[in-house]
Amino acid sequence: MLMPHPVVLRTLVDEYEALSADGTAEARAQERDLAYTLCVSTGTREVDDALRTARRWLEAASAADTAAAPRPQTTVVRRQTASGLQQKAVPRPQTAGARPQSDDGPRVYA
């Protein structure tokens, strides 16, 4: 199953929640449309299930992005001084166009 992009999913959830707080007839009509879109996007039939699934996917996407965030690479520099051997971690410069490596595999967004 294709998953919606997290930004799109976050927008749908936020708009649905904002409209559910508004009690006008127009807001209820838009809320029904968003409920349908959320259900289709998450592969569910009930809006409560769609919201739970969407929130779970958003948490997973956030955790994956945090885990895949580039970490500064360091090099250990050893230097001999009068008092002995000192070691220091020095940031290694990134080459132009270097991309962070991730072990979580490809992500598919629709």
C-alpha positions as CSV (number, residue, x, y, z in Angstrom):
1,M,0.0,0.0,0.0
2,L,1.3,3.4,-0.8
3,M,1.6,5.9,2.0
4,P,0.8,9.6,1.8
5,H,3.7,12.0,2.3
6,P,3.9,12.9,6.0
7,V,3.4,16.6,5.3
8,V,0.2,15.9,3.4
9,L,-1.0,13.6,6.1
10,R,-0.2,16.1,8.8
11,T,-2.2,18.8,6.9
12,L,-5.2,16.5,6.6
13,V,-5.2,15.6,10.3
14,D,-4.7,19.3,11.4
15,E,-7.5,20.5,9.1
16,Y,-9.9,17.7,10.2
17,E,-9.3,18.6,13.9
18,A,-9.8,22.3,13.3
19,L,-13.0,21.7,11.4
20,S,-14.3,19.3,14.1
21,A,-14.0,22.1,16.6
22,D,-16.2,24.4,14.4
23,G,-19.9,23.6,14.6
24,T,-21.2,25.3,11.4
25,A,-22.9,23.3,8.6
26,E,-20.2,24.3,6.1
27,A,-17.5,23.0,8.5
28,R,-19.3,19.7,9.0
29,A,-19.5,19.2,5.2
30,Q,-15.8,19.9,4.8
31,E,-15.1,17.6,7.8
32,R,-17.0,14.8,6.1
33,D,-14.8,15.3,2.9
34,L,-11.6,15.3,5.0
35,A,-12.8,12.2,6.9
36,Y,-13.3,10.4,3.5
37,T,-9.8,11.5,2.3
38,L,-8.2,10.4,5.6
39,C,-9.9,7.0,5.3
40,V,-8.8,6.5,1.7
41,S,-5.3,7.7,2.5
42,T,-4.9,5.3,5.4
43,G,-6.8,2.4,4.1
44,T,-9.4,2.4,6.8
45,R,-13.2,2.7,6.9
46,E,-13.8,4.7,10.0
47,V,-12.5,8.2,10.7
48,D,-11.4,7.3,14.2
49,D,-9.3,4.4,12.8
50,A,-8.0,6.8,10.1
51,L,-6.9,9.3,12.7
52,R,-5.2,6.7,14.8
53,T,-3.4,5.2,11.8
54,A,-2.4,8.7,10.5
55,R,-0.9,9.6,13.9
56,R,1.0,6.4,14.2
57,W,2.4,6.9,10.7
58,L,3.4,10.5,11.5
59,E,5.2,9.3,14.6
60,A,7.0,6.7,12.7
61,A,8.0,9.1,10.0
62,S,9.3,11.6,12.6
63,A,11.3,8.9,14.3
64,A,12.8,7.7,11.0
65,D,13.7,11.3,10.1
66,T,15.4,11.8,13.4
67,A,17.3,8.5,13.2
68,A,18.4,9.3,9.6
69,A,19.6,12.9,10.5
70,P,23.2,13.3,9.5
71,R,25.6,13.0,12.4
72,P,28.9,14.9,12.2
73,Q,31.7,12.6,11.3
74,T,34.8,13.0,13.5
75,T,38.4,12.0,13.1
76,V,40.6,11.2,16.1
77,V,43.8,13.2,16.1
78,R,46.6,12.0,18.3
79,R,49.3,14.4,19.3
80,Q,52.4,13.8,21.3
81,T,53.0,16.5,23.9
82,A,55.6,16.9,26.7
83,S,53.1,15.5,29.2
84,G,52.1,12.5,27.0
85,L,49.9,11.4,24.2
86,Q,46.6,13.4,23.8
87,Q,43.6,12.4,21.7
88,K,41.0,14.8,20.4
89,A,38.0,14.2,18.2
90,V,37.9,16.7,15.3
91,P,35.0,17.2,13.0
92,R,35.7,15.9,9.5
93,P,34.6,18.2,6.7
94,Q,31.8,16.9,4.5
95,T,32.5,16.7,0.8
96,A,30.2,18.6,-1.5
97,G,27.1,16.6,-2.3
98,A,27.6,14.1,0.4
99,R,24.4,12.5,1.5
100,P,23.8,10.9,4.9
101,Q,23.6,7.1,5.0
102,S,20.5,5.5,6.4
103,D,20.0,1.8,7.3
104,D,16.2,2.0,7.3
105,G,15.8,1.4,3.5
106,P,13.8,3.4,1.0
107,R,10.6,5.2,2.0
108,V,7.7,5.4,-0.4
109,Y,5.4,8.3,-0.4
110,A,2.5,9.0,-2.8
